[in-house]
């Protein structure tokens, strides 16, 4: 019985997220956002900050089985501001993971509330220290590219 309630809750969240994603795509919000980014953002650091904000907010506010509405749009822009593709991928995934814990709609919080039978506001308070640690980690990953690209450079064979 408990499992069916949990699955029902997740299906409702995913349904709402899919509807929200469809609305965003139909309303061409990503296209407008990309146009704004191309007009106003010209440096690598500004681009990464905008990517952090956009990905964290989208992951925190709605769940989607395919958060790619954002990634496909941003991916076209990365080469113009010279962001390493490995670094960009790690930054993107780190932001999405941060969003899974971020109130008010973090999916991990909903699953924890259901599994441990605790109210969501209590979990928000308990998750806050971990959110701060993860946010610092995301910022370090974003603005110290050697953390992500250094491993690849070490493993790459010498020419």
N, C-alpha and C positions, 0 to 999 in steps of 0.2 A: 504494500500500500504506500509506504513512504517513497519507494523508488518511482512509482507512477506519478506522485505529486511533484517530485524533483524533475522528472522528464517533462511533465506538462509545463512546469515553470520555464524550463530552458527552451522548449518549443515555442512558447508564447514570446519569450525574449527574442529568439531568432526570427520569428515571424514579423515582429515589430521592426527589428533591425533590417530585415530584407525589404520591408515596405519603405523604411526611411531611406535605405540605399537606392531603391528604385526611384523614389521621389527626387533625391539629390541628382541622380543621373538624368532624369526626365527634365528637371528644371535647369539643367546645365550648370549647376553650382560649381562642379570641378573645373569646367571650362572657364568660367568667370574668375575663379580663384587663380587658375594658371595664368590668365591674362594679367591679373593684378600683379602676380609674382614676376612675370616677365617685364612688366613696366617699372616696378619699384625695387626689385632685388637684383643686385649686380655682383655681390661678393659671395664667396663661399660661406663665410660665417653667417651672413644674413640669411642665406638660403637654408643652412642647417638649423638656425633658430626657428625660421618659419616652418620647416619640416617637423621639428620637435613639437611646436605648438599645434600644428594641424593634426599630426598623427595621434598625439596624446589626447587631444580633445575628441577626435572622432572615435578613438578606441574607448574612451571613458563614457561617451554619451550614447552610443548604440553598438550593438553586436551585429556582426555580419559574417556569413560564411565565406565571404570573399571581400576583404577590405581593400581590394585592388582598385576601387574607383579612385583612390588617392594615389596609389603607387604608380599606376600607369601614367597618370598626368605628371607626377613629379619626376618620373624616370627620364622623361624627355628633356628636362631642364638641367639635370645634373652635369651633363657633359659641357654645358656652357659655362658653368662656374667651377669646373675642374674638381669634382668630388670623385674619389676613387669608388668604383662600383661595389667593391667588397665593403668598404667603409659605409657607404650609403645603405646597403642591405642590412648591415648589423645595426645601424642607427634606427632604421625603419622597424626592425623586429624588436629592438629594445624599447622603443616607444610604444609599440602595440602591447608588449608584455606589461609595461607600466600601466597602460590603460585598463588591463584586465583587473587590476587591483584598485583602480581609482574610483572613488565615489562620484556620482550617485549610482551609476549603472554597471560597475565592474562585475563581470560575470563570475569571477572567483569569489567575490563577496556574497553574491546570491547563492552560489553553490555551498559555501561555508555556512551561511545562515540556515539553509535547509538541512544540511548534514548534521550540524551541531545544535540545531534548534535554539539559536540565539537571535535576538533582534538585530536588524541591520545597523541601527545607530551605534550599538555596542561594538559591532565589528568595524565600523568606520573608525572609531576611536582606537581600537586595538591595532588596526592596520596602519595607522598614521606613521609610526616610527619606521616601518618597513617601506612605506611610500617615500619617505624622506631619503632613506638609504638608497632606494632604487632610483629616485630622481637624481641624486648626486652621481650615481653610477652612469645613468643615461647622459648626463652632462659631461662626465669624464670621457665616456666613449665617443661622444659627439665632438668635443673640442680638443681631444688629444688623439688624433688619428693613428698614432703609433700603436695604441692599444689594440686596434683591430688590424691594421695593415702590417704591423711589425711581425706578427706571427707568420703571415703570408710571405713576407720578405725573407724571413729566416728559413722557411721551408722551400722557397723557390730555388731551383738549382742554379749554380753560378754559370755564367756564360763565358 
